Amino acid sequence: MTAFEIEPGRLFIGGRWREAADGARTEVIDPSRGTVVTTVAEAGAADVDAAVRAAREAYDDGAWSGLSGRERGRILHRVAELIRRDAEELAALESLDVGKPITLCRAVDVTNAANDYEHYAALAHSLHGANRDTPLNALAYTRREPLGVVAAITPFNFPLILAGSKIAPALAAGNTVVHKPADETPLSALRMAALLAEAGVPDGVVNVVTGTGPVAGEALLRHHGVDKIAFTGSTAVGRHAASVAGQALKPVTMELGGNAAHLIFGDADLEKAVGAIIKGFVFNTGQFCMGGPRLLVARPVYETLLGILAEAVPGVPVGDPRSPETVVGPMAGEKHLRKVEEYVDLARKEGGRIVCGGERLDLDGGYYYRPTVIADLPNDSRVVQEEIFGPVLTVQPFDSEDEAVALANSTPYGLASGVQTGSLARAHRVAERLQAGIVWINDWAMLDPAVPFGGVKDSGFGREYGPEALAAYTKVKSVVVSLD
């Protein structure tokens, strides 16, 4: 897909496409070349207000919330079918917008987006209350009801997947949605608005407002007509969003930053582990909140594993995301590239040993950085403790299981973690001790809509995926009927 084939994007409000109230527009950049793809409308506070009002009207009239769960599920199944029908177009949009390799977009982003809607379509009719045994002379039961208008605010790194992980359960539960995609990557959100409408989602049930975080995002966070905020993004912005929601006593789901540790014990199969290690830190060019940028290695195999990585990592294909051979594409934008460069420069100052990589890749004017492995940094290094969000792996040795767990838990984050070991007992024992919302054993990034994920500590709270996510888009009402 080339830039001239993509029409300028408009806001989707109340089932209609419209320009921003003040006519503002912003450019969308192809990160593989640094060139303008198209422009999209830049929403202001008035546009956000219109979107929330449309969502409120759609909720109140019952055109969606009044449907049975089975009927909502039927329409969500149709959404999944349409995603699969238009898989090539959606993959091309995601690749162009984010810089993801096209093969990754097909196999992961589009596939998982369809799976999200299909999964929650199947769960939509499973929401129900329960009778409660009570000594009262009464019939007591609970109802699970939708919350109302949901603000879904999503980041730049997985636009399709992370939008689906919020919109699908919100719709399955009977809510209406205002979606604010990331400033840099709005294209698939606009295409999905059209597919949702084509599938039969009524006007106003899903609205999309493109624009900046400080303007459109802030207006959405603070709007009195929003009943729940579902946010994925940085910990810093998440703190602010949670604070705003707290002042208004609104429920929130916060999936925030991560800095996961990947523990390699001496009994691990290193040949198998190295694939998971590389996947853990180069997947999506390292722009993955559940990536594994901290490698903790048992000292007896530390130098051996560093030698394996020094040979294997430079061979990972980096280049044009449109090429089917590419594994690592560009960073999503120039500011993200500069951030990675600053952290690697800091690692050198802090005494880190650059095992491989450590430099920008000059290719087609895009925002490329070579996958980088850094050894021997102290644990209190900022490069170890902070989220880099790029293709950078730090490697540290440990001498015991207790030390490995202590190092893994030593950062403020707790989103994901991983363990490589040949011992089933150790796998379960260490998984129990790791402070993380999800722990992978002998692989990395095994994700499915049936399996919840989310953070502890500075990585947030609440869960995406699974029935846990669906329940988070509902409220419980108790009904007590006197039998006198």
N, C-alpha and C positions, 0 to 999 in steps of 0.2 A: 504494500500500500504506500503510495507516495503522498507528499504533503498536499498537492493540489486536488487530490480526490476527497479530502476531508473538508466538509462544509464548516463554516464558522458556527460555534456552539451557542445555543441560547439557554436560558433558564427554563425549567419545566415546572410549572406551577398550576395546580388545579386542572391537570390534564391538557394544558396548552403550552406551546412554546412561545416565549416572549423575551424581549430585550430587557436589560436592566433599566430601572426607572430613570436613571440619569444617563443612560446610553454608554456607560463605561465598558471597556473591553480590555482583556489582557492576553498576552501572547503565550502560546504553548510551544515549548522547545523540545526538539529531538536531541536527547543527550548523546547520541552516538556521533552527531555531527555539529552540534551547537547551533543548529539552524531553526528558524521558525516553522512550525508545522501548520498552525492555524491560530485563530483567536477564539476566545470564549467570552461570554458576558460576565462582567464582574459585579456580583450582587452587592447591594448596599443594604442598610437597615430596613428600608421600605420594602425591598424585595423579600427579605427574610420574613418580615411581618406578613406579607401577602401569602407566602408559602405556609407559614404556621396557621394562618386563618383558613386557608384552603384545606389543610390537614384536619383542623378542628371541625370544620363544617362537614367534611367527609366522615369523620368519626361520629359526630353527633347524629347524622342522618341514618346511620346504621347500614349503609350500603355495603360495607365490608364487615364491621364488627357484628352486625346482625345476621351474617351468614353462619351456617353451621360450620364446624371445624372441617367436616368432610368436604364441603363445597369450597372452602378456602384452600384446602389441600389439593383439590382438583385443579384449581387455577395455578397454584404453585408448581404442581407437576408440569403444567403447560409451560411455565417459565423455564424449567429445566430443559424441556424439549427444545425450546427456541434457542437457548444458549448453545445446545449441541448442534442445532441446525446452522447457526451462524458462528460456529467455532473458529473458522479461519479468519473471519472479519474481526472477531473479538481478540484473537491472538495477535493479529497484526496491529490492532489499535494499542493493545497493552505493550507490545514490544516497542512500537514507535514512541509511545508516551513515556514509558519508564526506562527504556533501554535494556529490557530483559531479552535474553536469547529467545528466538521464536520457538525453538523446541521446548524450552521451559514453559513458555506461555501456553503452548498446546497441551503439554503433559500435566502441568501443575495448575496454572491459574484458571484456565477455562474449564478443565475437568473438575476441579474442586468447587468452582462457582456453581456449576450445574449440580454437583453432589449436595451442596448446601441447600439449594431449593428443594431438591428431591427428598432429602432427609427430613426437612421440616414440613414438607407436604405430608409425609407419612405420619408425623407426630401431631399434626394440626388437630386431628379428631381425638387425640388422647388426653386433652386437657379436661379434667373433670375434678369435682370436689369429692367429698367423702362424708358418709354418715358418721356421727360421733356418738359413742355410748356415753350417756350422762345420767346421773340420778335425778335430774330435773324431770318433772312430768311434762316432757316436751320432746319434739322431734328436732334434733340439732344436726345441721349439715353445713358444709362449706361449699363455696363456689370459687372457681378461678376465673377472673375477669380480666380483660385487657386493661392496660394502664391509661391509654389515650393517645396522645401525640408524642412520638419518640423522635428525638434529635440524634441522628447517626452521623458522627464526625469521624472520618477515616483518613489514614495517612497515605503517603506517596508510594510506598514500597510494594504493596499488594492491593491495588485498587479494587480489582474484581472480587478477590477472595474475602477481603476484610469488609467490603460493603455487603456481600452476601451473608457473611457470618452475623451481621446485625439485622439487615432488612428481612431476611428469610424468617428467623424466629419471631421478629416483631410482627410481621404480617400473619404468620401462622397463629399467633395468639389473638389476632383481631385488632391490632393497633394500626394507626396511620403513621407515616414517616416523613420527615424532612431530612434529606441527605445532603451534607456538605462535604464533598470530596476534597482531597488535598489541592492546594493552589497549583502545584506543578503537574498533577496527573488527573485531569478531569474527564478525559475522553470516554473511557469505558463506562463511567457513571451516567453520562448522557445517553450512550447507546443502550444501556440497561433500562433507562426510563422508558424508552420507546418499546423495548421488548416486554416490559411489565404491562404496559398499556395494551400491547397486542395480545398478550395472554389473557386479558380480561380483568385486570386489576382496575377498579373504578377510578374515575377522575378524582384527583385530590388525595388519594390514598398514599401515593408515593410522589414526593416533590423533590426536585434536585436544584440546589442553588450553588453555582460555582462562584468562587471569589476568594478573597484572602482570609486568613485566620483572624487577624486583628479587627477586621470589619464584619464580614459575613459570619465567621465563626463566633465572634464575641456576641453579636446580635442574637444568634441562635441560642447560645448558652444562657443569655440573660432574659430571653423572651418568657413572659409570664404564661403564655399558652402552651409551653412545652411541659410534658408530664414526666419524661425520663430522658436522661442523657446517656448515650452509649458512645464511648470515646476510645479510640486507639491512637496513640501518638507518644511523644516524648514525656518523660517523667515531669520535666519542668512545666510544660503546658498542662499536663494532667493534674498537677497540684492546683493550678489556677482554676481549671474547669471544675474540679471537685469542690474547691472553695466556693465558687459561684453557686454550684448546685446545693451545697450545704446551707448557704444563706437562705435559699428558697425552699429548703427541705424536700428536694427532689431526689428520687433514687437514681443512682448512677452505676454504670459498669465502666471500669477503668483498666484497659490493657495497655501497659506502659512499657518503658524501656527495659532492656535486659542486658546481661553480661555473663552469659552462661559458662559454667565450667564443664569441661569434658575430661573425665578421670580415666587414665590409662594405667591399669594395674599390671604387675609383672607377669601375670598368667594370661594376659590378653593375647589373642591372635593378632599380631601386629600387621600382618599382610591384609587381613580383613579390616582391622581398625583404621588403617591409613585412609581407606576410601571414605569412611564415616567422618574422619577428622577433616579431610579436605572439603567434603560436602558441607560440614558444619560451619566452615568459615568463608567459603567462596560462594555458597548458594545465594543467588540473587545479588551477587557482587558484595556479599557481606551485609547488605541492607536488609537484615532479618532480625527482628527483635528476639527471636528464639534461636538465633545462630549460636555457634560454639566458639567464641573468639579466645577463650582461655583454656589452654591445654595443660593439664596437670599430669605428670608422668612419673611413674615409679623410678627411682634413681638407677637401679640396675639396667634399665632399658632406655634411659634418657638420651644418651648420646647416639645410641643405635637408631632410635626413632627420629632424632634430628637429622641424621644422615639420610634416612629414607625420605623424609620430607624435603630435604635439600635437593634430592634428585627428582622427586615426583611433582612437586608444586610448580616448578618452571615449565613443566610439560603440559599444564592445564591450558587448553585453548582459550585465549583472550582475543576478542575482536568484535567485528560487526555483528550485532544481534540478529541481523537478517540471515546470516550464514548458518546452515544447519549444524556445522561443526563447532560453533562457538559454545563454550560453557560459561564463560565470564564476560559480560558486556560492560558498558560504561557505568559510572556512577550516575544517579538520576539527575544531577545538576552540578553546576560549577561550585556552589557553596559546599556541597557534600564532598567533592573532590578536595577542596582546600582544607577541609576539616581533617581528612585522612592524612594529607601531607603534613599538617601541623603535628598530629599525633606521632607520626613516624619520626619526624625531626626531634620531637621531645624524647622519644625512646632512645635515640642516639645520645642525647645529652644526659639521659639518666643511666647510661652505661649498658644499654641493650646491645646484643649481638645480632646484626641483620644476617640471618641464615640465607635468605633469598628474597628477591623483590626489593622493595624499598624505594620505588621511584614511579613517577608518572609514565604512562605509555603514550607517545605522540602518534595518534592515528585519526585521520580524517577530521581533525578539529574537535573530536569528542572528548568526553570526560573520563578517560581511562586511567586505572591505576593497577600496577602489577600485584598479583597476590603475594603477600609479604609474611614471612615468618620471623619472629623476633624472640631470641632466647636470653636467659640470664637476667631479666629485670627483677628487681626486688618487689615483694608483694605490695608494698605501699606506693609503688609507682603509679602515677596518674594513668599511664597507658594500660596498666593492669586493672585498676579500680574503676575506670570510667568507660562509658559506652562509646566505642569508636564508630560503629555502624559503617564499616567498610571491610574490604578483603584483607584483614590483618589478624594474624594469630600470634598470641604470646604463649611461650612455653616455659613452664616452671617444674622443677623436680620436687618429689616428696619422698619421705623415708618410711612412712607408716600409713595405715588406713586412717587413723585418727588425724594425722596431719593433712592428709588429702581432703578429708571432710571439712576440717577447719579452714583450709585455704579456699575450698569451693564456696563456703558460706561467708567468706570474709568481705564480700562487697555488699553495697546496699541493695543489690538487685536480687530477684528470686523468681524469674519467669520460667526458665528451663534448665535442665542439667542432663548429663549423660555419663554412663559408666561402661567401660570396656573391661570385661573380665571373663575368665573361664569358669569361675565359681558361681553357681546358682545361689548358694548361701550368701556370699559376699554381695551379689547383685541386689538381693532383697534387703540385706542389712544396711548397705550404704544408701540405697534409694530411700529408705525410711528416714535416714538422718539428714538428707539433703534438703535445704530450704528452697524449694522450687515448686511451681505449680504442675510441672510435668517432668518426668524423668525417663529418658530413653536408655535401654540396655542393649549394648552391642550393635547400635546403629544410631542414626540421627534423623530428626525431622520426620518421624513417622506420625502423620496426622490424618485424622478422619473426622467427619462431622459428628460421629457417635461418641468421640472421646473428648471430654472437656479439657480446655487449657486456660491458663490465666496466671496472674502473679501473686506473690506475697512480697512483703516489705515494699521497697520503692518501685516494684514492678506492677503495683496496682491491686485491684480486688474485683471480685466477680469473675464469672467464667463465660468464655465463648464456647460454642459447640455443646453437643449433648443435650439431654433433657434439662440439665441445669440451666443452660442459656434460655431455653424456652420458658421455664418457670420464672426467670428474672424479668420477663416482659409481661408478667401478670401480677395482679393483686388478689389477696384472699379475702373473701367476704363470708362471714358466718351468718346463718339464718337459724333462728330458734323459734319453733312453732309450738305454742302452748297446746296441750292436749286436754285441758280442762273444758 
